[in-house]
Structures are given as structure tokens and as C-alpha cells.
Amino acid sequence: MSEIPTRKPPDSPLAPQWYRLEARKEEKRAKGEIMLAIWLGTQADEAFPDAWQSDTGGIALNRSKVYISPRLWYLRIELLRAQDLFPPGKDVRGDVFAFVDLGPGQAHFRPAIRRGGSAAFHGGEIIFVVAEPFAEQLVIKVVHKVSKDKDELIGVVRLPLYNVAKRHDRKPVEARWVDIQKEKKPDDAPPANGKKDGAPAPPAKNGPKFTSRLQIAVSLDGGYHVLDETTHHTSDVQPTDRRLWKPAMGILELGILAAYALLPTKTRDGRGTADAYCIAKYGKKWIRTRTVVGSLSPQWHEQYTWEVYDPCTVLTVGVFDNHILNEENKKQQQNGGGGPPPRDAIIGKLRIRLSTLRTDRTYTHSYPLISLERSGVKRKGELEIAVRFSCTSQFHLLHAYVNPLLPKLHYTEPLSVRQVEGLRRIATNILIAYLHRSEPPIRPEVVRYMLDADARTWSYRKTKATWKRMLNVFSSLRNLYLWFRDVCYWKSKVTTIFVFFLYMILVCFPEQILPTLFLYMCLIGAWHWRYQPSHPPHMDIRLSQAAQTLDDELDEEFDTYPSSKPPEVVRARYDRLRSLASRIQIFFSDMVTQLERFNALLSWRDPRATAIFTLFCFVIAIILYVTPLRLVGVLFGLYIFRPPRFRGRMPHPATNFFRRLPALSDCIL
């Protein structure tokens, strides 16, 4: 091995050489020579994808692979009106509606208002998600509802998607008329000789053919970005149409080095083991490392690169166990494949937001692999990676922070939140089907886990985590209030005197208020620079409320839709949900009550309170007219920072007045 040369691209390929064959036994001498080209290479070598890795178990599907997601488009269609649905002179009653279909999970119903043989559709535009190369057909069925239990098909319109016009701006698409084709039943097809049951063929009609028509406006919108991930963890914000793409601003390099102390996921030869591989996703590019067979500390040492178009995007790396090498799954397939299909076990994942990385700096760190299961949260090992974000233009990088996150069409013609979430689920299903057909395939459960497809499902644990996060946000305001109260009550005389003199300076020189405020925030940012994190953040068990979650709460989080639990379990969980919802309801009710009291100051719902406040405003207005503003500020400061001996223990009269104001809670049942 020491005599094998090393080749690094762009070096030219090594010339093959003749090597003499040697016999296994020394007493025999082998005859002949073999010509080989042998070298030691790296992952950048063009022969690396076809190289045979010794730790893959001899299975071709365990090799590394790079996948490119298909380009997804929004298909926008609007049904306008239909003409000549029924022959003239025919008395037809009943309603007309259209059924628009584009495969599983993408079907919509649109009613119409009939006026004789014509109909005008209403209900707005319909948006689908389609993937290149547009092999599907858009099917529009126009149906006549004869009675409550009987529908008759008027005709069908089939539109190949590759003929649909593409647009990338707000320019409207011209509507066009298409013919509604009559669907022929199998019994209506004429025989080969033109006769039916021995009867002569009917004579051909030379008159004009009656044809129904449908007016539609259909387009492929390339100005949107089709979301297949959650908005907060998106890795790509580029529009679908490549003509609108901006130049890349940098390169993201990821080195997947190794994993340590993985928990066994299967048993082989009487000992626990794992067959781990990694999936990394950023933008349209998915990568899959080779599967290291039978190791709890696999070594990959593979490197990949991506082009970066926006720094506020997220790189996702997941670790999974390959089920193909499980002996139990092999026996199950040999015995007929009964039972549920095998699934790749989830070991853990991590997310790295590129905006948290310094440019041109290599971060090498081991991240914990944490997985949440029905039995609780588990730490299943560590993943060591090296990541580097190289920027080609600092100006474009900094300018991206003031640009809109999504393409322009998302703001000029915005989609509703409900539409975006529904289309995201459809895009996820399309991506799952595409990657599952690849070789080697990426399992559906792996894609769903990487895309956080179930992030919108309700969870008691997530609700508690969100509540804690909200309290942490408001805790800074509460701490600021407590600090100001301590200053007013002279808890620290030095601090109170300093704040009082600073207040007097700002009153005398009000033009210094805004510069002082921004300078103060600048000093805070400079002070916190010393405590900046040295590595990107990772999954936090405490922040996720995973360690304090009860077993029943975890079991509820993994429950199916609809629930598969017994009625008594569902009833207990419903009561627990009601208890949580009541606390949230009380919190927001109190907040709304305080805001409604501000409206009640001038609404004359309480005539005496409104009269007092109106008279008070009149007196204050006269005082402010005749008194210099700086003097008012000084007197206000002296009153606020008065010593404790001049303060009482009872609430302030203004607080008492505000708490007595009415609110709309009096009108709630």
C-alpha cells in the first residue's frame, strides 16, 4: 500500500501498468500479467461514486448519493364560464358544477350559477402544486346535478401541463376557450363493422356538431417559491423560475466526519449494533452518505458543498439506521412480507442557521443526537461535523438582510396562510414520492423527519414550550419594570441619583434623547460581544420541555388522527386540554380587559369616569399651555423619583381610577 501513488484532481488520470500475477503457494509459479490503474484518491475524484467502500457490507444501495429535488411550480387555474352546455330548445333543470382534479390529494369543487344553457362559475382561483417534467394532465369534469341523488356528466376537459403558459410577474394570463369533450361509455362504442346486433349502421349526420365550451385562465406561476419546509426552517427562498434567480453570494461546505457512542438499534451476532448513515438537506440538494455497517462509532469523512443565495437559511443534517441490513426484515420478506413495512430508525438531527456562522471560519464540533419517542427523550450519541460558510461578496451578504425573505410575488399577490400550509403538505408528498423512486431510495419517514412535515400538529409539550418562551420574552419587560421600581424606591441610592441626573440632562437637552438611546443599545451590543457563542446552537432538551413531559403526554403527541386510544383515555386528555386552554383563556381575557379600559376612557360607558377624565385632560391642557415643557419635565421627574418617606403603601389614585373603568367582559355570557 505504501507504493500506491496518490492522485488529486485536476491531475490527469494515471496510466495503467502491468502487474505480475503471484501464486498462492510458493512452490507454484503463476504465469501471466494483468494491467491495472491503481491509485489513492479523495472524494473529489470522479471515480469516487463508483468506488467500492469496504465498510458498506458489499451492498450497492449503501453507497453515498447526491439527489436533486424536482422543480415545483404553482399551477393557478380559474374557471370563468361555460357556454352551450345543453342543446337549444331543451328544457333542463338543476344546477351545474365543475370538478377539477390533478391526481391524489389535489381535487377541488366549484359551483356555478346557471343561465339557460350557460353557467358562470364562482369560488375564486384554484392553486395546485406540480413538478417538472409535467407528465400529468389537468382534468376538469363539468357535471349536471339532475336531482338530489343523481348526477350526469356533461363532458370533460383534459389539459396537458406542458402546454400551459408560464408567468413570473403579476401580468394576468389571457383566458381561453376550450371544448368540453363528451365521455364515451364502453357500451356506446360502435363495433368494427359499423353495425350493432345485426342492425344497419345509422346514417352519418351532415349537420353542424353541437359542442360545449369552457372558458378558463390557467398558468404556471414561477414567481413564487413553493414551500416544502416550515417557514422558520426553510433552506431555500429562490423563486421557481430561474430567470428570477439572484447570483450566489457564497459557498457552504459541510464535512460529515463521524458519530460516537450511538445506541444500538438492532442485534447482530448476539451483540447490539447499528448501520448508520447521514442525510443532509440544503436547498434543492439532498446528500446521503454511505451506510457504515455494524459500527456504533461510524467514520464517514465525506465532504459536500452547496451554493448559498440567502444567509437566513437552515442546513439540516439527520442520522438514521438502515433497515435493509436488519436480519428480521430479511426473514420477514422471505416469509411473504407480512406485517408493517420496515422503517429506518431515527437517531437524531441537527439544524444550523447560516446567519449564526462567521464567514470564512471552519466550525468543527460534536453535536448531541436527541430523539423524542413514546418512551421519552433519548440522547442517542453525538455527530461530529465541520461546516464552513465562505462569502464571495460581503456587500451582497449584508444587503440580503434588508431584502424581503421570499420572492416579490409573495407580497404583491400573497397567498393565505391556509393555502400555504395546504400546498406545503402537497409539495411534501410530491417530494416524498420522488425521493422514494430514486436509487438508492430515501425512505418516506426520513423525508418527513427532515422536512418537519408534522411540525404543525398540536402537542401538549410544544404548547408548554411555547408558553415558556413567551414568558421568557416578557420577563425582560418585567425585569425592566422591577429595576425601575427599585430606582424609584431608592433601593440603591447611587443608582437613583445617577438615573435622576441623567433624566434631568435629557429634560434640559431633549435633542439628546434619541442619540443617547441608540448609543446605549450600541454599548449593550458591544458588551455582549464578549459572550457570543463559539458554536452554532443545537437541540435543547430543556427548552423543548422534553425532560419534564409525562409519559401520557408523549403518548398523546404520537397518537394518530383520528385517535386510536380508548374513550376513557381520550376523555382524560380532553379534560387536561380544557384545563390548559382555560389558563390561556384567562391570560388573554385579562389582557384584552386592560386594553378595553383604555377605550372606555372616552366612550361614556361610565359617564362619571369619562367626565372626570375629560375634565382632567382640560386642566392638563391649560397647564401645559402656560407652563414651559422643561419645567413640566423637571416637576414630573421630582415626583417620580421622590424618596420613600414621601410615598404611601396604598395604590396610586390613577391606578385605582383605571381599575374601576368598565370593559366588554360585562357583556360576555
C-alpha positions in Angstrom: 0.0 0.0 0.0 2.9 2.4 0.6 3.9 2.2 -3.0 0.5 3.1 -4.4 0.6 6.7 -5.9 -1.8 9.4 -4.8 -3.9 11.4 -7.3 -5.7 14.6 -6.6 -7.9 16.3 -9.2 -7.3 18.1 -11.5 -4.4 15.8 -12.1 -4.7 13.7 -15.2 -5.6 10.0 -14.8 -2.8 7.6 -14.1 -1.6 5.4 -16.9 -2.3 1.6 -16.3 0.7 -0.6 -15.7 1.4 -4.3 -15.9 1.5 -6.3 -12.7 2.8 -9.9 -12.4 0.4 -12.5 -11.0 1.6 -14.3 -7.9 0.5 -17.8 -6.9 -0.9 -18.5 -3.5 1.5 -21.4 -3.0 5.2 -20.6 -3.1 6.1 -23.9 -4.9 4.0 -22.9 -7.8 4.8 -20.0 -10.1 1.9 -18.1 -11.6 2.1 -17.3 -15.3 0.7 -14.1 -16.8 0.3 -10.4 -16.0 -2.6 -8.0 -15.5 -2.9 -4.4 -16.5 -4.3 -2.1 -13.8 -4.5 1.6 -13.0 -4.4 1.9 -9.2 -4.2 5.0 -7.1 -5.3 6.5 -3.8 -7.9 9.3 -4.3 -10.2 11.6 -2.4 -13.9 12.3 -2.5 -13.2 14.9 -5.2 -12.1 12.1 -7.6 -14.6 11.4 -10.4 -14.2 7.7 -9.6 -15.4 8.1 -6.0 -19.2 7.4 -6.7 -18.3 4.1 -8.3 -15.7 3.1 -5.7 -16.4 0.1 -3.5 -16.3 1.0 0.2 -15.2 -1.8 2.4 -17.5 -0.7 5.3 -20.7 -0.8 3.3 -21.3 -4.5 3.6 -21.0 -5.2 -0.1 -24.4 -3.7 -0.9 -24.6 -1.2 -3.7 -27.6 0.6 -2.1 -25.4 1.6 0.8 -23.2 3.9 -1.3 -23.3 7.7 -1.0 -25.6 9.6 -3.3 -26.5 13.1 -4.3 -30.2 13.9 -5.1 -31.6 17.0 -6.7 -35.2 17.8 -5.9 -37.6 18.4 -8.8 -38.6 22.0 -9.5 -42.1 22.6 -8.1 -44.5 25.1 -9.7 -47.8 26.6 -8.6 -50.5 25.9 -11.1 -53.2 28.6 -11.0 -56.5 28.0 -12.6 -59.7 30.0 -12.7 -63.0 28.7 -14.1 -64.9 31.7 -15.6 -67.9 30.5 -17.5 -69.3 27.7 -19.8 -71.5 28.0 -22.9 -73.8 25.7 -24.8 -73.9 23.1 -22.0 -77.3 21.8 -23.3 -78.8 21.7 -26.8 -81.0 24.6 -27.7 -84.7 24.2 -27.1 -84.2 21.5 -24.4 -85.8 22.3 -21.0 -83.2 21.3 -18.4 -83.4 22.0 -14.7 -80.9 21.5 -12.0 -77.5 23.0 -11.1 -74.1 22.8 -12.7 -70.8 22.4 -11.0 -67.2 21.6 -12.0 -64.8 19.1 -10.5 -61.1 19.9 -11.0 -58.7 17.1 -10.5 -54.9 16.8 -10.7 -54.1 13.4 -9.1 -54.3 12.2 -5.5 -54.8 14.8 -2.9 -55.4 17.6 -5.4 -59.1 18.0 -6.2 -61.4 20.9 -5.9 -65.1 21.6 -6.4 -66.5 24.7 -8.0 -70.3 25.5 -8.2 -71.8 27.6 -10.9 -74.8 29.9 -11.5 -76.9 28.7 -14.5 -78.5 31.0 -17.0 -80.2 28.8 -19.5 -77.5 26.8 -21.4 -74.7 28.9 -19.9 -73.1 28.9 -16.5 -70.9 31.3 -14.6 -68.5 29.7 -12.0 -67.7 31.3 -8.7 -65.4 30.4 -5.8 -62.2 32.0 -6.8 -58.9 30.7 -8.2 -57.6 27.2 -7.6 -53.9 26.6 -6.9 -52.2 23.2 -7.4 -48.6 22.1 -6.9 -46.9 20.3 -9.9 -43.4 19.1 -10.6 -41.4 19.0 -13.7 -41.4 17.5 -16.3 -45.2 18.0 -16.2 -46.3 14.5 -17.0 -49.8 14.9 -15.5 -53.0 16.2 -17.1 -55.4 18.6 -15.6 -58.9 17.1 -15.7 -62.0 19.3 -15.5 -65.3 17.5 -15.3 -68.5 19.5 -15.8 -71.4 17.8 -14.1 -75.2 18.4 -14.2 -77.0 17.8 -11.0 -80.3 16.4 -12.2 -81.7 15.6 -8.8 -80.5 15.2 -5.2 -79.2 11.7 -5.8 -78.4 11.8 -9.5 -75.6 13.5 -11.4 -74.9 13.4 -15.1 -71.5 14.1 -16.6 -71.8 16.8 -19.3 -68.2 16.5 -20.5 -64.5 16.5 -19.7 -61.6 18.9 -20.4 -58.1 17.5 -20.4 -55.2 19.9 -20.4 -51.6 18.7 -20.7 -49.5 20.7 -18.3 -46.6 21.1 -20.7 -48.8 23.3 -22.9 -49.7 25.7 -20.0 -48.2 29.2 -20.2 -45.6 30.3 -17.6 -45.6 33.6 -15.9 -43.2 35.2 -13.4 -45.0 38.5 -12.6 -48.4 40.0 -11.9 -49.3 40.2 -15.6 -52.7 38.4 -15.9 -53.0 35.4 -18.2 -55.4 35.7 -21.1 -58.4 33.4 -20.7 -59.1 30.9 -23.5 -62.0 28.8 -24.6 -61.6 25.0 -24.7 -64.1 22.4 -26.0 -65.8 20.1 -23.5 -65.3 16.6 -24.8 -68.1 14.1 -24.3 -67.1 11.0 -22.4 -68.0 7.8 -24.4 -69.2 4.9 -22.4 -67.8 1.4 -23.3 -71.3 0.2 -24.3 -71.6 3.1 -26.7 -68.6 2.2 -28.8 -69.6 1.1 -32.3 -68.4 -2.4 -33.5 -65.7 -2.8 -36.1 -68.2 -3.4 -39.0 -70.3 -0.3 -38.1 -73.3 -2.5 -37.1 -74.8 -3.3 -33.8 -76.7 -6.6 -33.2 -77.1 -7.1 -36.9 -78.8 -3.7 -37.4 -77.7 -1.4 -40.2 -75.3 1.4 -39.3 -77.0 4.7 -38.7 -76.6 7.3 -41.4 -74.0 9.9 -40.9 -75.2 13.4 -39.9 -74.0 16.2 -42.1 -75.3 19.0 -39.9 -73.2 21.2 -37.5 -71.9 19.4 -34.5 -73.1 20.7 -31.1 -70.1 21.4 -28.8 -70.0 22.8 -25.3 -67.2 25.2 -24.4 -65.5 26.3 -21.2 -63.6 29.5 -20.6 -60.6 29.1 -18.2 -57.5 31.1 -17.3 -54.6 28.8 -16.4 -50.9 29.5 -15.8 -47.8 28.1 -14.1 -46.6 30.8 -11.6 -42.8 30.8 -11.4 -42.6 33.9 -9.3 -43.4 32.1 -6.1 -41.2 29.8 -4.0 -43.0 26.6 -3.4 -42.5 25.9 0.3 -41.9 22.2 1.2 -40.4 23.1 4.6 -41.6 25.1 7.6 -41.2 28.8 7.1 -38.8 29.1 10.1 -36.5 26.3 9.0 -36.5 26.9 5.2 -33.3 26.2 3.3 -34.3 27.8 0.0 -36.1 31.0 -0.8 -35.4 31.2 -4.5 -38.4 31.5 -6.9 -39.2 28.6 -9.2 -38.4 30.5 -12.4 -34.6 30.5 -13.0 -34.9 33.9 -14.7 -35.6 35.5 -11.4 -32.7 33.9 -9.5 -30.1 36.1 -8.0 -26.4 35.3 -8.2 -25.0 33.1 -5.4 -23.3 35.0 -2.6 -21.3 32.2 -1.1 -20.4 28.6 -0.7 -21.5 26.3 2.1 -19.1 23.4 2.8 -20.1 20.5 5.1 -17.8 17.8 6.2 -19.6 14.8 7.9 -16.8 13.3 10.0 -18.0 10.7 12.4 -20.6 9.7 15.0 -19.8 8.5 18.5 -21.5 6.4 21.2 -24.6 5.6 19.1 -27.2 3.5 20.9 -27.8 0.0 19.4 -30.8 -0.2 17.1 -30.6 -3.9 16.3 -29.0 -7.1 17.4 -26.5 -9.0 15.2 -24.4 -12.0 16.2 -25.6 -11.6 19.8 -24.5 -8.0 20.3 -26.1 -4.6 19.7 -25.1 -2.7 16.7 -26.2 -0.1 14.2 -25.9 0.6 10.4 -25.9 4.3 10.4 -26.0 6.8 7.5 -26.5 10.6 7.3 -28.9 12.7 5.3 -28.1 16.4 4.7 -30.5 18.8 3.1 -30.0 22.4 1.9 -31.9 24.0 -0.9 -32.7 21.6 -3.7 -29.8 19.3 -3.0 -30.0 16.3 -0.8 -27.0 14.1 0.0 -26.8 10.7 1.5 -23.6 9.3 3.0 -22.6 5.7 2.7 -24.0 3.3 5.3 -21.3 2.1 7.7 -22.3 -1.5 8.6 -22.1 -2.8 12.2 -20.5 0.1 14.0 -21.6 2.2 16.9 -18.9 4.8 16.1 -19.1 5.1 12.3 -16.5 7.1 10.4 -17.7 8.8 7.2 -15.2 11.7 6.4 -17.3 12.8 3.4 -17.5 16.4 2.2 -20.2 18.2 0.2 -20.8 21.8 -1.0 -23.8 24.0 -1.7 -24.3 27.4 -3.3 -25.8 29.9 -0.9 -28.3 32.5 -2.1 -29.5 33.8 1.3 -27.8 33.7 4.7 -31.0 33.4 6.7 -31.5 29.7 5.7 -31.0 26.5 7.6 -28.9 23.4 7.0 -30.4 20.2 8.3 -28.4 17.0 9.0 -30.0 13.8 10.2 -28.6 10.4 11.3 -30.6 7.2 10.6 -30.3 3.5 10.8 -30.6 1.5 7.6 -33.3 -1.2 7.9 -32.2 -3.1 4.8 -29.4 -4.9 6.8 -31.8 -6.0 9.6 -31.9 -9.8 9.7 -35.5 -9.7 11.0 -36.6 -7.7 8.0 -34.9 -10.1 5.6 -36.7 -13.1 7.2 -40.0 -11.2 7.0 -39.5 -10.6 3.3 -38.6 -14.2 2.7 -41.7 -15.4 4.6 -44.1 -13.4 2.4 -43.6 -9.8 3.7 -46.4 -9.9 6.3 -46.7 -7.1 8.9 -46.0 -3.4 8.7 -43.2 -2.3 6.2 -39.8 -1.8 7.8 -38.8 1.7 8.7 -35.4 3.4 9.0 -34.9 4.1 12.7 -34.4 7.8 13.6 -31.3 8.5 15.6 -31.4 12.3 15.6 -30.8 15.5 13.7 -29.4 19.0 14.0 -30.1 22.3 12.3 -27.5 25.1 11.6 -28.7 28.5 10.6 -26.1 30.0 8.3 -26.6 33.5 9.7 -25.1 32.2 13.0 -21.8 31.3 11.3 -19.0 33.7 10.8 -17.8 33.8 7.2 -14.6 32.0 6.2 -14.3 30.2 9.5 -14.4 26.5 9.9 -16.6 25.2 12.8 -15.7 21.6 13.9 -17.9 20.4 16.8 -19.7 17.4 18.1 -23.5 17.8 18.4 -25.7 15.7 20.5 -28.2 13.4 18.7 -31.5 13.7 20.5 -34.7 11.8 19.6 -38.1 12.1 21.1 -40.0 8.8 21.3 -43.0 7.4 23.1 -40.9 6.2 25.9 -39.3 9.6 26.4 -36.4 11.7 25.2 -33.2 9.9 24.5 -29.7 11.0 23.7 -28.5 8.5 21.1 -25.0 9.7 20.6 -23.0 12.5 19.0 -22.4 13.6 15.5 -19.1 15.4 14.6 -19.2 17.7 11.6 -17.2 20.5 10.1 -19.1 23.4 8.5 -17.7 26.5 6.7 -19.6 29.4 5.1 -17.5 31.2 2.5 -18.7 34.5 1.2 -17.9 35.8 -2.2 -19.4 39.3 -1.8 -19.7 41.0 1.6 -21.9 43.7 0.1 -24.5 41.2 -1.2 -24.4 39.4 2.1 -25.1 42.5 4.1 -27.7 43.7 1.6 -29.6 40.5 1.9 -30.6 41.4 5.5 -32.8 44.3 4.3 -34.3 42.4 1.3 -37.6 40.5 1.6 -37.1 36.9 2.6 -39.5 35.5 -0.1 -39.8 36.4 -3.8 -41.7 39.5 -4.8 -44.9 37.8 -5.9 -45.4 36.5 -2.3 -46.1 40.1 -1.3 -47.8 41.6 -4.4 -50.2 38.6 -4.8 -50.0 37.0 -1.3 -51.4 33.5 -0.6 -53.4 33.0 2.6 -51.8 31.1 5.5 -54.3 28.3 5.0 -53.4 28.0 1.3 -49.6 27.9 2.0 -50.0 25.2 4.6 -52.2 23.1 2.3 -49.8 23.5 -0.6 -46.9 22.7 1.6 -48.3 19.3 2.5 -48.9 18.5 -1.2 -45.3 19.6 -2.0 -44.0 17.4 0.7 -45.9 14.4 -0.6 -44.6 15.0 -4.1 -41.1 15.2 -2.8 -41.5 12.0 -0.8 -42.7 10.1 -3.8 -39.9 11.4 -6.0 -37.1 10.5 -3.5 -38.7 7.2 -2.8 -38.4 6.3 -6.5 -34.6 7.2 -6.6 -31.8 4.6 -6.3 -30.9 4.2 -3.6 -34.3 5.4 -2.3 -34.8 7.8 0.7 -37.5 6.4 2.9 -40.7 8.4 3.3 -40.3 8.6 7.1 -36.8 10.0 6.6 -38.0 12.8 4.3 -40.9 13.7 6.6 -38.5 13.9 9.5 -36.0 16.0 7.6 -38.8 18.4 6.4 -40.6 18.6 9.8 -43.8 17.6 8.0 -45.6 17.1 11.3 -44.4 20.3 12.9 -47.9 21.9 12.7 -49.6 19.1 14.7 -50.7 20.0 18.2 -48.8 18.8 21.1 -49.2 19.4 24.8 -45.4 19.5 25.1 -45.0 22.1 22.4 -47.7 24.2 23.9 -45.9 24.3 27.2 -42.6 25.1 25.4 -44.2 28.0 23.6 -45.7 29.3 26.8 -42.3 29.2 28.5 -40.8 31.0 25.5 -43.4 33.7 25.7 -42.8 34.2 29.4 -39.1 34.5 28.8 -39.7 37.2 26.2 -42.0 39.2 28.6 -39.6 38.5 31.5 -37.2 41.2 30.1 -40.0 43.8 30.3 -40.9 42.6 33.8 -37.2 42.9 34.9 -37.1 46.4 33.4 -40.2 47.3 35.4 -38.8 45.8 38.7 -35.5 47.7 38.1 -37.3 51.0 37.6 -39.4 50.4 40.7 -36.3 49.8 42.7 -34.8 53.0 41.4 -38.0 55.0 42.3 -38.0 53.4 45.8 -34.3 54.2 46.3 -33.2 50.6 46.8 -29.7 51.8 45.6 -29.1 55.5 46.3 -26.2 55.7 43.9 -28.3 54.3 41.0 -31.2 56.5 41.8 -29.1 59.7 41.9 -27.4 58.7 38.7 -30.7 58.0 36.9 -32.2 61.2 38.2 -29.3 63.4 37.0 -29.4 61.6 33.6 -33.1 62.3 33.4 -32.6 66.0 34.2 -30.0 66.2 31.5 -32.3 64.7 28.9 -35.1 67.1 30.1 -32.9 70.1 29.7 -31.5 68.9 26.4 -34.3 66.9 24.8 -32.5 66.7 21.4 -30.1 64.2 23.1 -32.8 61.7 23.9 -32.6 59.6 20.7 -28.8 59.7 20.4 -28.5 58.6 24.0 -30.9 55.8 23.4 -29.1 54.4 20.4 -25.7 54.9 22.0 -27.0 52.9 25.0 -28.1 50.0 22.7 -24.8 50.1 20.9 -22.9 49.8 24.2 -25.1 46.9 25.2 -24.3 45.1 21.9 -20.6 45.8 22.3 -20.7 44.4 25.9 -22.5 41.2 24.8 -19.8 40.6 22.1 -17.7 39.0 24.8 -20.3 36.4 25.4 -21.1 35.4 21.8 -21.4 31.6 21.3 -18.4 29.8 19.9 -20.5 27.2 18.1 -23.9 27.1 16.5 -26.8 26.2 18.8 -28.2 22.6 18.9 -31.4 20.9 20.0 -32.2 21.9 23.6 -34.0 19.4 25.7 -34.9 21.8 28.5 -36.2 24.5 26.1 -38.3 21.8 24.3 -39.9 20.8 27.6 -38.9 17.2 26.7 -37.4 16.2 30.1 -40.4 17.4 32.1 -43.0 15.7 29.9 -45.1 12.9 31.3 -45.4 9.6 29.5 -49.1 10.1 28.8 -48.3 13.5 27.2 -45.7 11.9 24.9 -48.2 9.1 24.0 -50.7 11.7 23.1 -48.1 13.5 20.9 -47.5 10.3 18.9 -51.2 9.4 18.6 -52.8 9.1 15.2 -55.5 11.2 13.5 -58.2 10.3 14.4 -57.2 9.0 17.8 -56.7 5.3 18.2 -56.9 5.3 22.1 -59.8 4.1 24.2 -62.6 6.5 25.1 -61.6 6.9 28.7 -58.0 7.9 27.7 -59.4 10.4 25.2 -61.7 11.9 27.8 -58.9 12.3 30.3 -56.7 14.1 27.7 -59.6 16.3 26.7 -60.1 17.4 30.3 -56.4 18.2 30.5 -56.6 20.2 27.4 -59.5 22.1 28.8 -57.5 22.9 31.9 -54.6 24.3 29.8 -57.0 26.2 27.5 -58.7 27.8 30.5 -55.4 29.2 31.8 -54.6 30.6 28.3 -58.1 32.0 28.0 -57.8 33.8 31.4 -54.5 35.3 30.5 -55.7 36.7 27.2 -59.0 37.8 28.7 -57.2 39.8 31.3 -55.0 41.4 28.6 -58.0 42.3 26.5 -59.8 43.7 29.5 -57.0 46.1 30.2 -56.9 47.3 26.6 -60.7 47.8 26.6 -60.4 50.0 29.6 -58.4 52.5 27.6 -61.2 52.6 25.1 -63.7 53.2 27.9 -61.9 56.4 29.0 -63.7 58.5 26.3 -66.7 56.2 25.4 -69.1 57.5 28.1 -70.0 53.9 29.2 -69.2 55.2 32.7 -70.4 58.8 32.5 -68.8 59.9 35.8 -65.4 58.3 34.9 -65.4 59.8 31.4 -66.4 63.2 32.8 -63.6 63.1 35.4 -61.1 62.1 32.7 -62.3 64.8 30.3 -62.1 67.5 32.9 -58.6 66.2 33.9 -57.5 66.5 30.3 -58.8 70.0 30.0 -56.9 71.1 33.2 -53.7 69.4 32.0 -54.0 71.1 28.6 -54.3 74.6 30.2 -51.3 73.9 32.5 -49.2 72.7 29.5 -50.1 75.8 27.5 -48.9 78.2 30.2 -46.0 76.2 31.6 -42.7 75.6 29.8 -42.3 71.9 28.8 -38.9 71.6 30.5 -40.4 72.8 33.8 -43.1 70.2 33.5 -40.5 67.5 32.9 -38.5 68.6 35.9 -41.5 68.5 38.2 -42.6 65.1 36.8 -39.1 63.7 37.5 -39.1 65.1 41.0 -42.5 63.4 41.6 -41.4 60.1 40.1 -38.1 59.9 42.0 -39.3 61.2 45.3 -37.8 59.5 48.4 -39.7 56.7 50.1 -40.7 58.9 53.1 -43.0 60.8 50.7 -44.6 57.6 49.4 -47.5 55.7 50.7 -48.2 52.0 50.7 -51.6 52.3 49.0 -52.0 52.1 45.2 -51.8 55.3 43.2 -55.0 57.2 42.6 -54.5 56.8 38.8 -54.3 53.0 39.2 -57.4 53.0 41.3 -59.2 55.1 38.7 -58.1 52.8 35.8 -59.1 49.6 37.5 -62.7 50.9 38.1 -63.3 51.5 34.4 -65.8 49.2 32.6 -64.9 46.6 30.0 -66.8 44.5 27.5 -66.3 41.5 29.8 -69.5 42.6 31.4 -71.3 41.6 28.3 -69.8 38.1 27.9 -72.1 35.3 28.8 
